Amino acid sequence: MKNLLVLVFALFFVVSCAKKEDKKADEGYLAKVGNVVITKQDMDNELASMPEDRRQFYMGKDGMGQLLEDMVKKEIFHQEAIKKGIDKKQEYLKRVEYLKKMALIETLLETELSKKIEVTDKEVIDYYNKHKAAEFTDKATGKVIELQYIKDELKKQLVMEKQREVLEKYLADLRKTYKPEIKAVDRKQ
């Protein structure tokens, strides 16, 4: 899933780079590759489009320098791909359509799941207490792992479980709406 996100963000970056050619060279850019300039605003946009964990990688003075270098590298590859006509090839166009579809689906699911998922501290504590003996006790020593050390991970686990449940219910509701017809598939085909 993370690889898909990286590909989707790379796709959006490529599209945004294509629009940069209209910028004037004297606009106050940080880097220039051919006729394409990279500005502070471009860097801010790039950061805003990233998932939080990746954004953290680029925080700080050294991180921003690395981000600019990474954007320059991407632009070099982008221009080379255009020069070689890869943007016109059927294989590329199919991949773009696939990535657009996956990005649309992912955005839908993020929207639907995020507004329906919340795990409270009470739920974490209740889960911990209920499963302490089976899941949070070292069998060899009998020592119990204290909640304070695993609370964040446990909360993430409970969020993922709730997401799965909400996703299954959402899909079941959508199946009622769209009524898919699935024929048996012969594995020899």
Number of C-alpha atoms within 10 A of each C-alpha: 7 8 8 13 16 14 15 18 18 15 16 16 19 16 12 14 20 15 10 15 15 11 14 12 13 7 10 11 16 13 15 14 13 10 12 22 23 23 18 14 11 19 16 11 13 19 18 11 14 15 13 10 8 12 15 12 13 16 14 10 8 10 14 17 13 15 18 20 13 12 19 18 12 16 22 15 13 19 18 12 13 12 10 11 10 14 14 11 10 10 10 12 13 11 12 16 11 13 19 15 12 15 17 12 12 15 12 12 14 12 11 15 18 12 8 11 16 14 14 12 12 9 13 20 16 12 14 20 12 11 12 16 15 10 12 17 15 12 11 6 7 10 11 13 15 12 16 7 9 12 15 13 12 16 19 13 14 19 17 14 13 17 20 13 14 16 16 12 12 14 12 11 12 12 12 9 9 8 9 9 7 6 6 6 7 6 5 4 4
